[in-house]
Amino acid sequence: MATLSDVAALAGVSKATASRALGRPELVAPDTVARVVDATERLGFVPNRAARSLARGRTGIVAVVVPTLENLFFAPIIGGAQERAAHSDLHLTISVYELDDAGDLDALERLAGQVDGFLVIAPRADDAVVRAAGSFKPTVLVDRELDGLASVVADTARAFGALVEALVDEGHERIAYLGGPDGSWQNGQRTTAVRAAATEGDAELTVLGPYPATFSAGVEAVEPVLAAGASAVVPYATAIGLGAMFALTARGKSVPGDVTVSLESDVVDALGMQTAPAIDVDGAELGRTAMDLLVGLLGPSGDGAAQRVRLPVAVRPTSS
């Protein structure tokens, strides 16, 4: 089996230079890197990734921190991050921390000694706690913004506002917004946007909640929706919208028809409700973009520090 010494001898360089050419090629002349790579291919040499990572002070592992594994919204984000991590020769691990107490921070700090960086999904955690979590290792926030930390968000606030504008244009005078979990950063953004859009369109907006992002919460919300006389419902999450649709149908209401409920586009299409309004959040792209930012932070130049990226969110109004 070929060794690094064999590679160095064939390439005509020292063992240290061969090691740098394989582990930190940006520090070695391009023609030297080419000779070393050619030698590894001719000899069939396979570098010890673990040893190379340790030599660079890196583990080759990054962690996605989520508050729960029960929220299906996180799955495509993790999938997209995994795709990009693999392209960068990184291993992705998943850790569950709500970041709601000092114990979670202590655990995350211990984990920081075993990984190179974090993607943090913490929609409800306190700002100070998130800042502390972001101080342990290079960190990118996902679907939340906080000064001083790199972040990637789906611009759902703009999309929700645009959806309410479209509903008003189609004649809806009373609209209900079923708000998300208490303390959710995205829910605050969306609430502000739908209020502004309804006010601009001279429509009556009823904000209900907070609700957890669950089917049962949507069922629970129907009584106040009907009491408000809303002809359109904009839920914080699809699970809430599906629960509301179920309960409205059980009360003899046609959806869409008597009441219009917005959902994610793939759910609308799966239900054969192409005339219903839809919003399409690309969770996989969130994960891919977040990992790209983190890889930049881990690079020699630290590109991506405190950078904010807002991804557009597609809206399909009822008139489509």
N, C-alpha and C positions, 0 to 999 in steps of 0.2 A: 504494500500500500504506500503510495507516494506521501511524502511529508512536506512541510513548508520549506525545509532546507533543500529538498530536491527541486522545488519550484524556484527558489532563489538562485540555485546553481544554474539551472537551465536558462533563466532569464538574465543571468549575469549581474545580479544585484545582491545586496546583503539580505539576510533573513529579516532584519528590522524593516528594510524598505519594502520587501515583499509583503510583509504583514500590513504596513501602512497602505500599500497599493490596493489591497483587498478590503481593508476595513475603513480607511479614510482616503479614498482616491483623490479627493479634492486637494489633498496636501502633497500629492506626488505629480511629477511631470507626466503629461498625457502619454508620451511615447513609452515611458517606463511602465505605466499602468497597462498599456497594450501588451508589452512583452510579458509582464507577469500573468495577465489573464490568458494569453496564448499558452504560456507554460502550464498553467493549471488545467487547461483543456487538453493539452497533449498528454499530460501525465495522469489525467483523471483525478486530480486532487479535489477533495471536498473540504472546504474550510469548516472548522468547528465553530458553529454559529454562537454557541453559548460562550466559548472562550473569547471569541471576537467581541461579543457584546460586553463581557466583563472588562476586557481591556479598554473599551471605550467608555466605561462607567455606565453602561446601559444594560437593561434586561431584555430588551426586545419585546416587552409586554406593555400594553396600554389597557386601561380599564374604563368601561362604561358604567357610570353610577346612576342607578334608577331608584325611585322611591318605592316601587312595587313591581312585581312581575304580572300583576293581574290586569294592568291597563294595556289593551291590545295596540294602542297608538304607538307604544314604544317598540314593538316588534320590527316594523320596517326600518325604523331609525337604526336599530342594532344591526339589521341586515346590511344596510347601506354602509355603515361604519366598518363592518367586517370585510366587506368587499374591498374598500379602500385600504384597510390595514394590511390585507394580504398582498396587495400590490406594492406596499412599502416594506414587505418582509417583517411585519409586526404581528404579534399574536394578540388577540382581543379576549379579554375576560370581562365578565359581568358581575357587578357587586350591587347589593341591594341595601341602600341606606336612605332613610327619610330625611336625614340631616335636620332633625327636630330637637336634638339635645346634644350635650357635650360628649356623651358616650359615643354617638355616631362620629363626631369629629375625631375623637381619640382613635377609633377603629380605622378611620380613613387615613389618619396620619401614619398608622402602622402599615397600612396597605401601600402608602406612598413609597416606602422603602423597598417595595417589590415590583414597582412598575415605573415606567418612564413618564407617564402623563395620564390625564383624565379627560373623558367627556362626561360632563355632569348634567343630568336632567333632574332639576329640582324646582318644579313649578310653584311649590308652596313654601319652601324653606325661607327663613328670615334672611334678609340681605346680609347681615353681619356674619351669619353662619356660612352662607355661600362664599363670601369673601375669604373667610378663614379656610374653607375647603380648597379654594383656588390658590392658596398660598403655598400648599405643600409641594406641588409639582406643576409643570406646564398644564394649563387647563383651558378647555373650551366649553362654554355653556351652550346647551341645546334648548331651543325654544324659550329662551329667556335672555334678557339683556341686563347688564349690571356694569356700571362704570369701572374701568380698570381691568376688565376681563374680556378675552376674545369670546365671540358668541355668534351663533347662527340661529335665526328664527324664521319660521314660516309667517309671512305677513298676513296672518288671518284677520287682524283687526281691519286692515284696508278691505279685505274680501268681504267680511261681514257687513261693513258699512256699505259697500257696493251692492250687496245683496238686498239690504233694506231699501236702498234707493230704487232698485229694480222693482221690488214689491210695491212700493208706493206708486211708481210709474204705472203699474198694472192695476191700480185702483184699490189697493189695500189701505184702509184708513186706520185700522186698529191692528197692531202687531205685538206679539209677545216674544220677549227674549228669555229663554230658560238658561239662567246663568250657571256657570260651573262652580267647582269647589271653592269654598271660602279661602281667600288668600292667594288664589292662583294668579300669577303674573299675567298670563294670556287672557284670563277672564276679565281682568281690569282693563286691558287694552281693548278687548272686544266690546265691553259694555260702553266705554267712552265713544267708540266708533258708531255703534248702532244708535245711541242717544243722539249724536250729532246728525246722523243721516235722517232719523225720524223727525227731528226738529226742523231740519232744512226742508223736508218734504211736507211739513205741516200734518204729520200723522201722529196718532196717539200710540205711544210705546209703553207697554207694561213690562217691567223688569222683574222677573220672579227668581227665586232661589236665595241663597246658593244651593246647588244640587251636586251630589257626587255624579261622576260620569257613568251612570248605570241605567239599565233598562227600567228598573223599578222606580227610579227617580222620575223618569218620563211619565210613567203611569200616574205617579203621585201629583205631577204638575198639571194634569188635565183639568181638574176641577177649577183651579184658579184661572186657567186659560179660558175656559168656557165662561166663567164669571166675568172676565174682562171683555168678552165679546170679540176676541181676536179672530180674524179671518186668516192670519198667517202666523206661523210659529218658527222662530229661529233658535234652535237649541245649541248650547255650547259644544256638545259632542253628539255624534251619531247615535250612540247607545241611548241617550236621553230622548232623541228624536224618534227612535224606533219604539220606545216605550209609550211616548205620547201618541204616535200613530195607532198603536194597538188599542190603547184606551179610548181614543176618539172613535175608532171603528166599532168598538164594543158598545158605544153609546149611540150608534146609528149614524155617525157622521161619515161622509165620504172624504177620503184623503188621497190625492188632492181633490178639491171640489168645495165642500162646505168649509173645510180648513186646509190650508197649504202648509206643509212641514218640510223644511229644508234638511237635506242629508248629504253625505259624501257621495260623489258622482258614481263610484263603483257600486254602492248600495242601491242608489236610484236605478241604475241600469239593471242590476240583478233582479230588482222587484218589478221590472217592466214599467217603470213610472217616468218615462223619458220627458214628460211635460212638467215634472216636479223640479223645483229649484235645487241646485247642487253646488257644493264647494269641494274642491279637490286639493287636498294637502298631500304633497309628495314626501312621505316620511323617509323613504329610502334616500332621496336627494338630500334631505336634512342630514342624515347620517354620513353620507359621502362627503358633503361639504364640510361638516364638522371635523371629520377625520383629516381632510386635506389641510384645514387650518392647524390642527394639532401636529401633523407631520411638519408643517412649516415652523411651528414653535420649537420642535425638537431638532431642527436643522442647525447647522453651525451659525447661521445669521439670525436665528430666532424670528424669522419672518412670520407675521400674523399676530404679534403681540397687540392685545386690546382691539383687534380688528372686529368690526361688526358687519355681519352679512344678513341681509333680509331677502329671503327668497319669495318671489311672487306666488300667489295662490290663485288658481283659476276659479272663476265664478260662472255658473251657467244658470241664468234666470229662467223663469217659467216660460218665457216666450220662445225659447230655443226649440 
